[in-house]
């Protein structure tokens, strides 16, 4: 496992506004990394610094031992920048072919490569369309396609599935999942369940500060918690769950959802819990082994 | 500064293709074609009749002599003489309009973000500059060929002499427009739109010349500041009085300095 990205004390000001404050982290090759945080937390700023679109006010940022934007990173780092649009004057195949040529493909190879990535995102039938002739979701998929040209080692996707319909959002998630053994993806999204499903590591930004940097698997493999989501509201659920043997705490995290902390010594607590639900006549929707990412972040912020 | 020849060529050719594949490019070609059709039919055509008329030859001699253009009257290819005057003054203005959106539109739209992951900023600036230059070479060539066709239609024996003079004129015109393109490359690095870039360029020429004029009036030595303005040598070139250093050296130096400024500015700006 090699270090792909190393940030040390990265700070970024926009005028007098502090966007990132003394952020340090390391990202190694491996499963996708989630970048989470509320609006204005500094996620897009961090993406911009990683891509070399903007420069840190102080601190050091290295990607594969190079400064962001260095020519050695061309073709190795790709990105879906937020709000960036393709040129409306040219067809998407023309633009992607041009990008592939810049990455070193010959003209015929570049055309083949563009066809390949457009097929990956389900746009084979729209290759000759100009961006303005496409729907928002199709434009987004075309931009995702440009990030997949060649064999990038790092792919940064800022809000990749925002604005996509559920079918295509799922396809993009599956695509990321499939390609995640070939490249290290760094994803930002407000869909925490999506990140939870895809990612193995989490970077949590809040007000420009990196407040958490750990492996997602560590958080979710915590056997002291289960998260129970019921189909509807029932009476005294919190009280009844708390009365169960081995339960240390019950928290009504949101409507119909309960985070249950229990003694580690209790064996097969999840089985007992489901049996108890059955006895009580409670229909459950979901039982999560651990605390959901959403609850972890929400509790950290409040 | 990192420059890779193949990427430079790719970026430049992409811009050249923009002229023939996009509505904006085709519109520019259409506007230029219509303008030059009128110029060729009325301005050049009629002017040549006047220049070659023995009745008013003395009068024309006096006028051209007074404004320092008498050398042009010695050209047997009268069409090219009139073309030279019109092109030398009109192409720089057209160039400011045509090259107003080199990077600013793509920066505002975010398209440069895709490009900057595959090409250095120096390559983007220089590649786009070369692309615009190629476009202007194509457009200048088209107008020159049309003028040459008119010349040959009037006097077929002048075709070969006209062709070689056309090539020389093309070379001088290309060098003359280079600093204008480079100026727009530079303004594009801080402007927020193509329209604003065009306005800034006009302000630079009008406001800048007034300021330099006032400074030179106070301290005559500051007249040297006029050399910062692209096109300073055009009046001398029109009269065929400019030496090689003034006609070629000055615009090339201006172009180089403006491109260095543009690259430095672009390298420091956020995309």
Interface residues (C-beta under 8 A of the other chain):
Chain A: X48 X51 X52 X53 X54 X55 X69 X71 X73 X74 X75 X77 X78 X79 X81 X83 X84 X85 X86 X87 X88 X89 X90 X94 X95 X98 X99 X101 X102 X103 X104 X143 X146
Chain B: X2 X4 X6 X7 X10 X11 X14 X18 X21 X22 X23 X24 X25 X106 X109 X110 X111 X113 X114 X115 X116 X117 X118 X119 X120 X121 X268 X270 X271
